[in-house]
Amino acid sequence: MTTTLPILSLLETRVLGVLAEKQRTVPDSYPMTLNSLVSGCNQKSSRDPVIEASESEVQVALDGLRTLSLIVETSGGRATRYGHNIERVLHIPTQSTALLAMLMLRGPQTAGELRINCERLHKFADISSVESFLVELTEREAGALVMELPRQPGSRENRWVHLLSGVPVIDESVATAAASAAPSGDVTVGEIAALKANVAKLEAEVSELRTKMGKLCAELGVSI
């Protein structure tokens, strides 16, 4: 599916996020029953915003997602079970699905927060890796699935938000204040992580050179 998806409701994105989350965190219970989906949607922890959806409301959301092929049903046993079809429909890797799931479940987050919150779904090597997948989602040929929000006053990192429910309304006054408050040359956490990685690499190379130099001097009978 390469066409742009219609705007999804909050509950529809919550259902998708729960399915993607539980697939990784409780694989024995996946695909999920309607009852377990309702519980996941109404979960009090790790959810923003917290909602109170009824069984019938979740069923309506499932019906809407099924028409878009974003979920699949499996029958058998005493209850119908549901699984997500995000990767196949949106043509994205599992790493991107993990990021989208966290944005759908917890709202706007920085790349650093996403790396921590995605830990049980996918372990990203570093913040730069998270940022790389986020950029891919913004440059998706069929349409961006995430966007970077203006930096909030006092914050060193920009937050990211998913676009499955449409482009969020941005408070222009906050965006202007953030732009004026941000000092030029401000360094992000991702840039710091990259610098640390480069320093570690250089230190390893220097250590290796010292070892080789020591062996060479020993063979030549020369002291350093």
KAPE-V983981 format. One record per residue. N is the residue number from 0. RES is the residue in one small letter. NEAR is the number of other C-alpha atoms within 12 Angstrom. Layout:
BEGIN
N:RES:NEAR + N:RES:NEAR
END
This chain:
BEGIN
0:m:18 + 1:t:15 + 2:t:14 + 3:t:20 + 4:l:25 + 5:p:19 + 6:i:20 + 7:l:25 + 8:s:23 + 9:l:31 + 10:l:38 + 11:e:36 + 12:t:39 + 13:r:45 + 14:v:50 + 15:l:45 + 16:g:41 + 17:v:45 + 18:l:46 + 19:a:44 + 20:e:42 + 21:k:32 + 22:q:30 + 23:r:27 + 24:t:20 + 25:v:18 + 26:p:16 + 27:d:10 + 28:s:21 + 29:y:26 + 30:p:32 + 31:m:35 + 32:t:31 + 33:l:34 + 34:n:24 + 35:s:28 + 36:l:40 + 37:v:32 + 38:s:26 + 39:g:37 + 40:c:42 + 41:n:27 + 42:q:22 + 43:k:16 + 44:s:14 + 45:s:24 + 46:r:28 + 47:d:24 + 48:p:22 + 49:v:21 + 50:i:24 + 51:e:21 + 52:a:26 + 53:s:20 + 54:e:22 + 55:s:16 + 56:e:25 + 57:v:34 + 58:q:27 + 59:v:20 + 60:a:31 + 61:l:37 + 62:d:22 + 63:g:25 + 64:l:33 + 65:r:23 + 66:t:17 + 67:l:26 + 68:s:23 + 69:l:34 + 70:i:34 + 71:v:28 + 72:e:24 + 73:t:18 + 74:s:14 + 75:g:11 + 76:g:8 + 77:r:9 + 78:a:15 + 79:t:21 + 80:r:25 + 81:y:38 + 82:g:36 + 83:h:39 + 84:n:30 + 85:i:37 + 86:e:23 + 87:r:18 + 88:v:24 + 89:l:30 + 90:h:23 + 91:i:28 + 92:p:20 + 93:t:26 + 94:q:33 + 95:s:37 + 96:t:40 + 97:a:41 + 98:l:50 + 99:l:49 + 100:a:44 + 101:m:42 + 102:l:44 + 103:m:41 + 104:l:41 + 105:r:35 + 106:g:33 + 107:p:34 + 108:q:37 + 109:t:36 + 110:a:38 + 111:g:32 + 112:e:27 + 113:l:42 + 114:r:34 + 115:i:22 + 116:n:29 + 117:c:37 + 118:e:22 + 119:r:23 + 120:l:30 + 121:h:29 + 122:k:21 + 123:f:27 + 124:a:21 + 125:d:28 + 126:i:30 + 127:s:26 + 128:s:25 + 129:v:36 + 130:e:37 + 131:s:21 + 132:f:33 + 133:l:37 + 134:v:21 + 135:e:25 + 136:l:33 + 137:t:24 + 138:e:16 + 139:r:21 + 140:e:16 + 141:a:18 + 142:g:24 + 143:a:29 + 144:l:38 + 145:v:36 + 146:m:34 + 147:e:29 + 148:l:29 + 149:p:32 + 150:r:31 + 151:q:28 + 152:p:20 + 153:g:17 + 154:s:23 + 155:r:26 + 156:e:30 + 157:n:31 + 158:r:28 + 159:w:37 + 160:v:36 + 161:h:39 + 162:l:31 + 163:l:34 + 164:s:27 + 165:g:21 + 166:v:19 + 167:p:20 + 168:v:14 + 169:i:16 + 170:d:14 + 171:e:15 + 172:s:15 + 173:v:19 + 174:a:20 + 175:t:16 + 176:a:18 + 177:a:23 + 178:a:22 + 179:s:16 + 180:a:18 + 181:a:22 + 182:p:16 + 183:s:11 + 184:g:8 + 185:d:18 + 186:v:17 + 187:t:25 + 188:v:24 + 189:g:27 + 190:e:22 + 191:i:19 + 192:a:22 + 193:a:20 + 194:l:18 + 195:k:17 + 196:a:18 + 197:n:14 + 198:v:14 + 199:a:14 + 200:k:14 + 201:l:14 + 202:e:14 + 203:a:14 + 204:e:14 + 205:v:14 + 206:s:14 + 207:e:14 + 208:l:14 + 209:r:15 + 210:t:14 + 211:k:14 + 212:m:18 + 213:g:17 + 214:k:16 + 215:l:15 + 216:c:14 + 217:a:13 + 218:e:11 + 219:l:11 + 220:g:11 + 221:v:11 + 222:s:11 + 223:i:11
END
